[in-house]
């Protein structure tokens, strides 16, 4: 059984010169949105992801 871990804003330090946390969070949010839309779309339906 996996344990879920809540990560709060500011809990993770930047690893280097560039802070990419916001970029990574945006990519994750878009991927999750696509997955939800994929699951809600009937099989065989054409889907366009902008």
Backbone as a printed PyTorch tensor [residue, N CA C, xyz], in Angstrom:
tensor([[[  0.8450,  -1.1870,   0.0000],
         [  0.0000,   0.0000,   0.0000],
         [  0.8850,   1.2420,   0.0000]],

        [[  0.6090,   2.1370,  -0.9170],
         [  1.3950,   3.3640,  -0.9980],
         [  0.9060,   4.3760,   0.0210]],

        [[  1.8390,   5.1010,   0.5790],
         [  1.4860,   6.1940,   1.4810],
         [  1.4470,   7.4790,   0.6800]],

        [[  0.4140,   8.2570,   0.8560],
         [  0.3610,   9.5360,   0.1560],
         [  1.0400,  10.5920,   1.0100]],

        [[  1.7550,  11.4600,   0.3290],
         [  2.5090,  12.5050,   1.0100],
         [  2.0270,  13.8510,   0.4950]],

        [[  1.6390,  14.7000,   1.3960],
         [  1.2070,  16.0450,   1.0180],
         [  2.4340,  16.9530,   0.9890]],

        [[  2.6240,  17.6000,  -0.1450],
         [  3.7320,  18.5470,  -0.2660],
         [  3.1380,  19.9410,  -0.3240]],

        [[  3.4960,  20.7330,   0.6230],
         [  2.9760,  22.0840,   0.6980],
         [  3.9200,  23.0460,   0.0000]],

        [[  3.3680,  24.1390,  -0.4730],
         [  4.1760,  25.1480,  -1.1510],
         [  5.2950,  25.6040,  -0.2130]],

        [[  6.5110,  25.5940,  -0.7260],
         [  7.6460,  26.0210,   0.0740],
         [  8.3490,  24.8890,   0.8010]],

        [[  7.8090,  23.6680,   0.7080],
         [  8.4320,  22.5390,   1.3910],
         [  9.6730,  22.0180,   0.6730]],

        [[  9.7700,  22.2900,  -0.6160],
         [ 10.8750,  21.7640,  -1.4050],
         [ 11.8150,  22.9020,  -1.7850]],

        [[ 13.1060,  22.6810,  -1.5560],
         [ 14.1090,  23.6780,  -1.9200],
         [ 14.4980,  23.5210,  -3.3810]],

        [[ 14.8250,  24.6120,  -4.0010],
         [ 15.3340,  24.5890,  -5.3680],
         [ 16.6860,  23.8780,  -5.3760]],

        [[ 16.9110,  23.0300,  -6.3870],
         [ 18.1510,  22.2610,  -6.4530],
         [ 19.3320,  23.0250,  -7.0320]],

        [[ 19.0540,  24.0240,  -7.8150],
         [ 20.1770,  24.6700,  -8.4680],
         [ 19.9080,  26.1150,  -8.8020]],

        [[ 20.5650,  26.5430,  -9.8590],
         [ 20.5080,  27.9270, -10.2820],
         [ 19.1140,  28.3530, -10.7100]],

        [[ 18.3850,  27.4450, -11.3810],
         [ 17.0590,  27.7640, -11.9010],
         [ 15.9840,  27.0460, -11.1000]],

        [[ 14.9560,  27.7590, -10.7490],
         [ 13.8420,  27.1770, -10.0050],
         [ 12.7880,  26.7130, -11.0070]],

        [[ 12.6750,  25.4160, -11.1870],
         [ 11.7600,  24.8560, -12.1850],
         [ 10.5120,  24.2440, -11.5590]],

        [[ 10.3010,  24.4820, -10.2780],
         [  9.1580,  23.8610,  -9.6040],
         [  7.8350,  24.2770, -10.2150]],

        [[  7.6780,  25.5480, -10.5640],
         [  6.4190,  26.0210, -11.1460],
         [  6.1880,  25.3950, -12.5190]],

        [[  7.2510,  25.2710, -13.3010],
         [  7.1400,  24.6440, -14.6190],
         [  6.7210,  23.1900, -14.4790]],

        [[  7.3670,  22.4810, -13.5700],
         [  7.0420,  21.0750, -13.3560],
         [  5.6190,  20.9070, -12.8330]],

        [[  5.1930,  21.7890, -11.9520],
         [  3.8250,  21.7170, -11.4230],
         [  2.8080,  21.9700, -12.5360]],

        [[  3.1140,  22.9030, -13.4310],
         [  2.2240,  23.1790, -14.5580],
         [  2.1030,  21.9920, -15.4900]],

        [[  3.2310,  21.3430, -15.7720],
         [  3.2140,  20.1560, -16.6360],
         [  2.4100,  19.0360, -16.0040]],

        [[  2.5850,  18.8360, -14.7150],
         [  1.8450,  17.7950, -14.0160],
         [  0.3440,  18.0930, -14.0460]],

        [[ -0.0300,  19.3390, -13.8100],
         [ -1.4480,  19.7220, -13.8270],
         [ -2.0570,  19.4820, -15.2050]],

        [[ -1.3330,  19.8400, -16.2810],
         [ -1.8450,  19.6130, -17.6440],
         [ -1.9940,  18.1200, -17.9310]],

        [[ -1.0300,  17.3330, -17.5020],
         [ -1.0930,  15.8860, -17.7220],
         [ -2.2680,  15.2760, -16.9730]],

        [[ -2.5010,  15.7290, -15.7530],
         [ -3.6330,  15.2230, -14.9800],
         [ -4.9520,  15.6220, -15.6210]],

        [[ -5.0360,  16.8430, -16.1410],
         [ -6.2450,  17.3090, -16.8150],
         [ -6.5330,  16.4510, -18.0420]],

        [[ -5.4730,  16.1860, -18.8210],
         [ -5.6390,  15.3410, -20.0050],
         [ -6.1180,  13.9590, -19.6260]],

        [[ -5.5730,  13.4150, -18.5680],
         [ -5.9540,  12.0600, -18.1370],
         [ -7.4170,  12.0270, -17.7180]],

        [[ -7.8720,  13.0300, -16.9950],
         [ -9.2720,  13.1010, -16.5780],
         [-10.1720,  13.1810, -17.8050]],

        [[ -9.7960,  14.0490, -18.7610],
         [-10.5910,  14.1770, -19.9780],
         [-10.6090,  12.8600, -20.7540]],

        [[ -9.4840,  12.1780, -20.7760],
         [ -9.3820,  10.8960, -21.4640],
         [-10.3150,   9.8660, -20.8310]],

        [[-10.3570,   9.8480, -19.5180],
         [-11.2050,   8.8890, -18.8140],
         [-12.6860,   9.2240, -18.9460]],

        [[-13.0050,  10.5050, -19.1040],
         [-14.4020,  10.9210, -19.2190],
         [-14.9350,  10.8040, -20.6430]],

        [[-14.0460,  10.6470, -21.6320],
         [-14.4490,  10.5680, -23.0360],
         [-14.7960,   9.1270, -23.3820]],

        [[-15.9360,   8.9160, -24.0480],
         [-16.2980,   7.5450, -24.4420],
         [-15.2430,   6.9540, -25.3820]],

        [[-15.0800,   5.6490, -25.3060],
         [-14.0950,   4.9730, -26.1640],
         [-14.4340,   5.1780, -27.6280]],

        [[-13.4180,   5.3840, -28.4320],
         [-13.5930,   5.5560, -29.8570],
         [-13.9100,   6.9710, -30.2860]],

        [[-14.1640,   7.8620, -29.3330],
         [-14.4570,   9.2660, -29.6570],
         [-13.1510,   9.9680, -30.0090]],

        [[-13.2080,  10.8530, -30.9680],
         [-12.0390,  11.6400, -31.3420],
         [-11.8330,  12.7430, -30.3130]],

        [[-10.5960,  12.9140, -29.8720],
         [-10.2840,  13.9100, -28.8570],
         [ -9.1760,  14.8120, -29.3780]],

        [[ -9.3210,  16.0930, -29.1770],
         [ -8.2870,  17.0600, -29.5460],
         [ -7.7500,  17.6960, -28.2820]],

        [[ -6.4260,  17.5790, -28.0700],
         [ -5.7750,  18.2070, -26.9370],
         [ -4.9390,  19.3720, -27.4400]],

        [[ -5.3060,  20.5680, -27.0710],
         [ -4.5430,  21.7490, -27.5220],
         [ -3.1660,  21.8100, -26.8940]]])
